[in-house]
């Protein structure tokens, strides 16, 4: 998988690659200005949404996969809450 840092880098990638769009800026640790929705708008290929996913509500429906890290416990709780309804 490839993890570009900017939309410009993403735009230059071949569309047959598997790509991770991380909402966290790996250089600063802060949030990127560019969102997953913006990344999806320019990259029609396989795209994983990564970082800052706390609940099912944070997932973008157009993501082919998600990567949940720091907030895994809260994410699992959000799944359990839905399955109990």
Steps between C-alpha positions, in 0.01 A plus 500: 500500500604855430438792737533837329533814711323743270222505245760583236689180582172306497403644162830379350454137608386230258134418564569126533695539827357444846528831680459612861373853562603594853324800649799549729797691365788262561750786513326706768262255665213746450205470268538555128297775338400260223221257587426146393210633292743721307736208453218279374391769255835480320584132551243249371711193582522294820526746789529435872387761753748520788525682833252688714231236464330465838156360412312355206371853439852617415529259207456627148271278296730522199800356688607158380654430842567678827792501740405551864779543752492718809121492535452126446314442830253780429454376143419149621248645747329686217465171310366322808244777558363458149486120515302521826222709343 
